[in-house]
Amino acid sequence: MNKIWLEELSLEKYPVIFRGRRRGRKLRPSMASLLENDLQDLKIDSSDKTYIKNPFDLFPQTTASIWMEIGFGGGEHISWQAENNPTVGFIGCEPFLNGIASLLRDVQNKQLANIRILADDARPFLTRLPDNSIDRLFILFPDPWRKKRHENRRIIQKNILDQFYRLLKTGGEFRVATDDPVYLRWILLHLKDHPGFEWLARRPNDWRLRPADWPQTRYEKKALTQGRTPIFLRYQKM
Ligand SMILES: C[S@@+](CC[C@H](N)C(=O)[O-])C[C@H]1O[C@@H](n2cnc3c(N)ncnc32)[C@H](O)[C@@H]1O
């Protein structure tokens, strides 16, 4: 690890106050029971600050690569990916308990063995993972924090992109979607300014159309019904 990464790993440099919701409407007893019981087996302890030397240890022995989704919401995307990519180990990060309960229901219904859950803010956790350990990273419809004074709450920031760059393997992919024109511009500019990522789009349909291996999320569906246009961005770590 070179000097830049060591500096960026300093936790003090992170805007680590999570400003989103951790709870929504009261959970049905069956969903509360999933959080109470099933989460324990799949949980990555966010209070444990130790470095995870080998993230493959979190998963079954057959795991060939690791993908990560930050802010999985109701878990539609990560559970689809886990079902369709059984040799991939998935780390899902989401602090919203109602969303975690929905994912746990999917895990139970589909009998998925390849998902682990960090039920918390992903940002401090990034520093616990080794360089070049992740093959794919997804952030689908991150909270746009539209007001100018809230820009520093956005998950796309220079220091977070440095972490993504460090974690991704060379050739690994970062996928991000948004339906917010202001945040879209922010994402495009931050990634353009980052020397380590190449935008994979060659023609407009590459960002207008969701690829076949990218299922629709609850948030995207809502955006479409409310007349907003989702944009799908794919970047490669060079
Ligand atoms: C607008 S929702 C989108 C949810 C989902 N990706 C979808 O497309 O339906 C953004 C999600 O990101 C989660 N989130 C926000 N900041 C986060 C962070 N720092 N770490 C992990 N998740 C985060 C929120 O709790 C919320 O569920």
The ligand as a Gaussian input file, in Angstrom:
#p B3LYP/6-31G(d) Opt

LIG

0 1
 C      -32.574000       5.794000      -2.534000
 S      -32.274000       4.315000      -1.703000
 C      -31.990000       3.146000      -2.994000
 C      -32.150000       1.735000      -2.534000
 C      -31.868000       0.641000      -3.578000
 N      -30.503000       0.675000      -4.037000
 C      -32.821000       0.732000      -4.738000
 O      -32.363000       1.074000      -5.855000
 O      -34.024000       0.451000      -4.549000
 C      -30.634000       4.546000      -1.054000
 C      -30.266000       3.491000      -0.030000
 O      -28.907000       3.665000       0.353000
 C      -28.796000       3.417000       1.748000
 N      -27.589000       4.131000       2.208000
 C      -27.406000       5.454000       2.278000
 N      -26.177000       5.743000       2.725000
 C      -25.557000       4.549000       2.931000
 C      -24.275000       4.182000       3.402000
 N      -23.395000       5.117000       3.760000
 N      -23.962000       2.883000       3.506000
 C      -24.870000       1.934000       3.148000
 N      -26.107000       2.225000       2.695000
 C      -26.453000       3.513000       2.593000
 C      -30.085000       3.968000       2.319000
 O      -30.385000       3.427000       3.599000
 C      -31.095000       3.568000       1.264000
 O      -31.645000       2.305000       1.511000

